[in-house]
């Protein structure tokens, strides 16, 4: 649920925004698809799921992300807090930064070895975010010249914190996504209770293309394969550790213990507790 949403635009495109929301169970990033972004956490705790990473963020931290799909979500522990999530975002569009700095991003071949990165907020970045917060609360102070100046300031600051050779190289790298192999995306998120639609979004594919590619790679539908692997992991955990059955269910990607119990008994013919007793005895 969105409680507050404020924006500042430059030439018709939103470049700074503040959003206050109830901590989401899982939601696709609240931005567009072709921009790089920086997210500063003002309040609350949340996590970010990408094809190959799961990063937990808290107040005072920042996230630097290239232009690709990722999920903002909360763990079971993070959802126990009543505190809303407050974020300030900076959106960087390739055509816009080329126009502001008068250069062609394709002329740089600079790369970085991440698609998303957690950033420690230093005093300079913190001061910058406070100034943006003031402008978001008082948009009458922010004409286009002011917004452009703040964009330039941010780019110079963040490129310095990343030890880039130049802001030109930094910006070029931010619009060059590192590819993640299809199998790796599936493996990294297999026990995350992702729907087929969410898997497709994470892979940057339509649902039909994702299903087709999945079947080509695994010779099985996504639904059947994921269900099988979750149950296989659960059966191993039940006989190899003493964790509570509810914790094992959650670790294997089940949202509720009742769903886990039902699926497990249908597949193995025994409840999880019966299966554990039979294999320990």
N, C-alpha and C positions, 0 to 999 in steps of 0.2 A: 504494500500500500504506500503510495506517494503522499507525504505530508506537506512537502514544500519543494518547489522547483523554480529556480531563478536562472536567467541566462544573460550573457552579453554577446553581441554579434559584431562581426566585422564583414562589411560588404555582403550582408544578408545571410551569413553562415555563423552558427553558434560556435564560439571559440572558448568561452568560459562558462561554466555552469555549476550551480550548487544544487544538490538534491538531498532531501531528508526522507528516508523511507524506513518502513518496518523491515527488520533484517530478513531478507528473502531466503526461502528454502533453496531455490535455484532460479536464476534468471539470466537470460542472455545479456551481455554487456549493454548498458543503456545508451549506446552511441551508434554511429553509422558503421559502414563496412570499410571505407577507404581511408580512414584517418588513423594516424598514430595518436596516442593519448597519454596523459599523465593524470593519475588520480591521487589526491591527497586526502587522507582519512582524518576528519575533524573529530568525529565521535564514533564509538562502537567498534566492533570486531567483525570481520568477515573473511571469506576465503575466495580464491580465484582458481578456477579449473581450466587448464589449457590442454591441448593434445598430449603434452608430455610433462606437465607440472601441476602441483597443487600447492598454492602458497597461501599461508595465513597472514592476515594483516590486522593491525590494531592502530589505535589512535596515535598520531605522530609519525606514522609510516607513509610511504608513498609507493605507487606502482607505475612503472614506465612500460608501456605496451606498444608493440607494432600494430599495423593495421590487419587484424585477423579476428576471428570469432573466439570468444572465451566466455565462461560463465562466472557470474558472481553468485556465491552461495554461502550457506552457513552450516557448520557442523552441529551435531546434537548439543554439544556443550555451548557453542556460541548462541544457539537459539534459546538457552535458558535465561539470557539477559533480557531485561525489559527495555534496555536502552536502544533508541533508534539509531540507524546508521546515517551519518552525515558525511558527504563527500563533496569535494571541489574538484572539478575536472577541467583539464586544458586539452583542447582538441586541435590537432595540427593537420592541415590538409595540404597535399603536395603542391597543387596549383597555387595555393595561397602563399606558401613560404617561398616558392620560386618568384612570385610577383614582388613580395616584400624585400627579398634579398638580391633579386636580379641575377639569379643563377639557374642552371639546368641541373637538376638532381641526377640525371642519368650520366653526367660527366664524372661522377665520383664512383669508384668501385669499392669504397670502404664497407666493411661488414662488421657485425658484432655477433657473438656466439649465443645470443638469447633472443627470444620473442617477447618475453615479459621478464621484468626484473624488479625485485623489491628495492626501494631506495630509502636510505637513512636520511631523514630531513635535517639538514644543518640550519644554522641561524639565518643564512641568506635566503634559503628556500622557504623557511618558515615565515620570515618577514614578507617575502613576496606573496605567499598565500594569504597572509593577513590583509595585505593591501587589496587583493582580488576580492576577498570576502567583503570588505568595505564597499567596493564598487558594485558588487552584486546586490548588496542591500540598499545602495543609493545609485541606481543606474543613470539618474539625471546627471551625474558627474562624469559619466563615461561616454564621451563622444568618440567617433571613429578614430581620431588622431590619438586619443588616450588609449583605446583598446589596442591599436597597432603598436604603440610604444610598449605596452605591457607584454604583448606577444614577443616582441624582439627581446625584451628584458628576460623573459622566461627562457627563450631558446639559448641565449648567451649563458645564463646561469646553469641550466641543466647540462649543456654540452661541457661546461667546465667541470661539473661534478663527475662526469663520466670520462674525464681525461681524454676526450677526443682531440685529434689534431686540429680540428677547426669545427665551427658550427655547421659548415657545409658538409663535412664528412659525417658528422653526427646525424644530421637530418636525412642525408641520403640513406644511411644504414637503417633508419627507423621506418623507411618505406620499402624495405627489402626483407620480406618474411623468410625465415629459415624453414625449409620443408620438414615435416614429420612423416615418417613412413606410415602407411595405413595400418599395418599390423601393430606398430608401436602405439598408435593412438588407441586402438582397441584394447591392447594388453594393459596400457597404463590406466584405463578407465573401466576395466571389465567389471569391477566390484563396486561401482559407484552409483548403482541404481539409476543409470541413464536410460531414458526411453529411446526408441529407435529414432524418433525425430531429433532428440538432443544429440545422439551420436552423429547423425547426419550434419547437424549444425556445427559440431566441433570439428568435423572433417572438412567443412566447407563445401558440402555436396547437397544436392536435393535428396529427398527421402528415397525416391525411386533409384537414383544413381548409387546411393549408399547401399541399398539392399542388393542391387545387382553386383556391385563390386564385392560386397561381403560374401555373397554366395559363391562368387568366382574364387575368392581367396580361401574360404573355409569349407566349401562344399556343404553348407548348411545355412539355414536362415538365421538372421541375427537373434531373433527371439529364442529359437531352440538352442543355439550355441551358448548364448549368455546364461540361459537357465541351467543348462548342463554343467557349465563351468562353475557356476555358483554352488550348485549342489555337490559337485566334486570337492571343492574347497571346504565346504561345510563338513562333509563326511570325514575329511582328513583332520580338521580342527577338533571335531568331537572326540577323536581317539588319541589326539597327540597333546592336548593341553587341558587345563582344568577351568578354563574360562566359563562364565555363565552362558547358557544357551542363548539368552537374549543378546549378549555381546557378540557371540559368534554370528548370529543372524545379521546383526548390524554390520559387522566386518565383511560379510559376504554380499552386502548390497540389498538386504531386505529391509523394507521400511517398517514392517510390523512383525512381531513374533508369531502372530496367527497365520500370516501369509507364509512365513518360513515353515512352520509346522505342517501346514496343509501341503505345500509343495514337496517337502521332504518325505512325508508319509506316502504321497502319491507315487513318488519315484522309487523309494526303497522299501515300501510296505511296512515301515515301522516309524514311530515317532522319533524325533532326535534323541530324547532321553532313553528310549528303549534301545536305539541303535548304539548309543554310548555304553549302556550297561552290558549289552551283548558282546561288544568288542573289547571291553576292559576285562570282563570276566575270564 
